[in-house]
């Protein structure tokens, strides 16, 4: 995500933040986009990062790392500004069509690639999620990693938030309960501070215990979200939610970014100077937000 990286550097310079972002964020193959605050590559880092099958897919409102083994994203990352917390394009309008009959940000669709406003991501390597994998018998919701509510600012961005590569099978009560409240809280933070940076994704405990559909989409055991704010004194926080119907509060699910990194094997916010990164990633005080 080279364009986002330049944007972040400009924002930091304009605000005279005492943060120097590294010239390059992560060392990944040149055919991949660079992620601003995430390193999912194997390295000599003492965190001993794990490797995952991944295909980087860049969308208008987010970037995702797709895993064709789990058929879910490894992670989804996006920059949420105050201007992007609301807009005129609601999820009820999906799909939004262009004048030529194609769908903004998606292209041509068929009955096999679109149903109820959800889209098969034809750019994803096979095997991938299919419309037919989702049926009511599983009592699972399409769990957005980058929420539709963060993409109301643009027709293409809203449509693309409904690509299946942005989805994980998520317990219905979690989807409409604790997870939704966290999404709303993030938008309130973006409004308060002007901008935040978010990475979200599934957590799988080995071996994978449950799948849905003929395509055997892996059902996550839990979900993570990490949030960075660089306004004023930089701060970051993590969250882990169990993928079940239990009542889960934001306070109870809050943790340090270090805890999430240890669990999923990713190095978040790796473009920050090491001293700042180490300090903010060890904190878990929700009261600071």
N, C-alpha and C positions, 0 to 999 in steps of 0.2 A: 504494500500500500504506500508507494513512494509519494504520491500526491498528499496523502494525509500527513506523512512524516514532515514534508516541507511546511505544511500548514501549522503543525505543532511548533516547529522551530520559530516560525514567524510570531506566533502568539506569545511564546515565552519571551522572545526578544522585545516585543512591544510592551510587555508588562514589567520589563526589567527584573524578571525572575532570576534568582541566583541558581539557575539550573542550566547546565550545558549538556544538551543531548548529543549523543555520539554521532559521528558522521554517518556511519552505517549502523543499523539496528541489529540485524541478525545476519549470520553468514549462511545464506541459503542459495540453492542453484539459481542461476540467472533467469531461468524460464519461470520462476515463481515470483509473485509479488512479495515485497518485504512488509512484514507486519510491524506496526509502530511500537507496540508495547508487549510483544509476545515472541518468545523463541521456543519453538517446538522441535528444534533439531537436536540431535545427539551432540554433546560437546564434552570438553574436559572440565566443565563446571563442576564444583564439588557437590552440586545438587544431584548429579548423576541423572540427567534428564533421559527419559525413555524416548524411543522412536515410535511413531505411529504411521500407518498408511495414510497419506493425505494428498488431496488435490485442492489447491488454493483456487477459490472462486470469488472474484471481486464483483460486488453489486453496488448499486447507487448509494444505498444507505448502510452497507456493512460489508465485511469480508468474512468468508467462512473457509474452514479446513474440513473437507469432506472425506470420510473414511468409508471405503467400499467394502470393508469387512463387517463393520457394525451397521452400515447403511445409515449412519447418523453423522452429524458434524462432530469433529473432535472439539472444536471451539468456534465461536462466532464473535467477532470483535467490531466495535463501532464507536464513533465519536458522537456524543449527544450534546448538541448545543441548545441554548434557550429557545432559539428560533425553530428548532425541530421538535419541540415537545408538543406541538399542536399544529393543526392545519385543517384545510377544508376537505381533504380526501380521506374519508372514513373507511373502515374495513367493509362496511355494508355495501360499498360501491364496487368492490372487487368482483370480476375483473374490470378494469378501466380500459376501454377500447380506443385505439387510434382511428383516424379517419379512413385508413386503408383496410380496416377490419381486423388488424392484428392487435395484440394486447401490449400496452405500454410496458417496456422493459422485459417482455417475455417472448414476443413474436407470435407466430401462428400456433393455434392450439387445436386439439381434437378431443373427442370424447374420451380417448385413452390417456390424454395428457392433462386434462382439466376436469375437475368435478367439485361442485360446491365452492368454487373460488380457490381451490388448492391446485398447484401446478407441479407436474413432474419436471425435474430439472434436467433437461436433455443435454446440458453441458457436463453433467456429472458422469464419471466413468461407471460403466456397469460392473457388477450389479448395483442397482440403486433402488430407492423407494419408488413404488408404483401406486397409482390411485387405488388399485384393487387390493392393496395390502391393508387398507384402512376400512374396517367394518365395525359396527356397533357392538358386536359380540365381545370385543376386548375391553370395553369400558375405559378406553384410552382416548385422550384428547390429542389433537395436533399441538404439541407444546412448542410454541415459538421460542427460539433462543433470542433472536433480536425481535422484540415485540412489534406488532402492527402499530401500536400506539406511539412508537418512536418514529413512524414513517408517514404520518399524515400530511407532511409538508410537500409531497410529490407523488404524482400518479404512478410513475415507474417504480419508485421506492416502495410504495404501498403494495403494488402487485408483487414485486420481488420478495417482499417479506413473507409471502405465501408459497414460495418455492419449497418443495419437500426437503431440500438440503438445509433448510433453516429450521427443520422440525425434528422433534424426538417424541416417541410415545410417552405421554405424561398422564399421570393419574388425574381424572377429571376434577376431583375436589382440590387437588393441589393447583391445577391450572387456573381454576376460577377462584382460588382462595389465596394462600400464602404467596404463591409465585406472582400472582397478579398484583398483590399489595406491594411486593418488592419492586415490580416494574413501575408502579405509580410513585413509589418513594424515589426511585432513580430520576424520574422526570421532575419531581419536586426539587431534587438536588441540582439538576441541570438548570432549572429556573433560578434557584438561589445563587449559584456560583457562576452561571453563565455558560459553563460547559463541564462535562465529565467524560471519561473514557471507560468503556465497559467491555469485558470479555465474559462470555457465558458458554456453558456446555454441559454435556452429560458426564456422569461418573459411573464407571462399570467396575464391579468387583469380579475378579476372575474365579472360576470360569463364568461366562455369561449364562445366567440362569433362566432367562425368559425371552421369547421372541413373539412377534405378531406377524400375521400374513403369510402368504405363500413364499414371499421373498425373505422371510425370517428376519425382519427388522429387530435389532437388539433393543430390549427395553432397559433403559438406564435404572440403576439402583438408587441414584441420587442425581442432583444437579448442583452445579457451582455457578457463582457469579462473583467477579471481582470488579471493583470500581476505583478509579483514580481521579483525584481532583488536584489540579496544579494552581488553582486560584489561591493567592495568599500563601500560607504555609502548606506545602504539598502534603497530602494524606491519601491513604488507601485503606480499603476494607474488603473482606471476603464474606461469602455466605455459602452455606451448604444446606440444601433441602432434601429430605428423603422423598423418594418417589412413591408416596403412598397417600392415603386419605386422612392421615392424622392431622390434627390442628398444629400448625407450626408458625410461630411468630418471628418477625424480623429480628427481634432481640435475641431469641433463643438460637437462631440459625447463624448469627453473626460470628465471624472468626477472623483471624489474621490471614493475610494473603499467603504468608508462609505455610500455613496449615493446608490451604488449597493446593499450593504448588507441590507440597510433599505428597498429597493424595493423587494428583493427576499427572505429575511429571512435566509440567510446563513452567517456563520461566517468564512470568508476567512483568511488564513494565521494564524490560531489559534495557531500554534506551536511557534510563535515568542514571546519573552517576552512582556508582556502587554504594557510597556512603548514604546517600539519600534513599536509594532503593532499599537497603538493608534496614534503615530506620523505620520507614513508613510501612514496610511489609510485615513488620513484627507487631504492629498495633492492631487492636480489635475493639477499640472504644467507640461504640455507636454514638455516644454522647458528643464526640467531636464533630459529628455531622449535623 
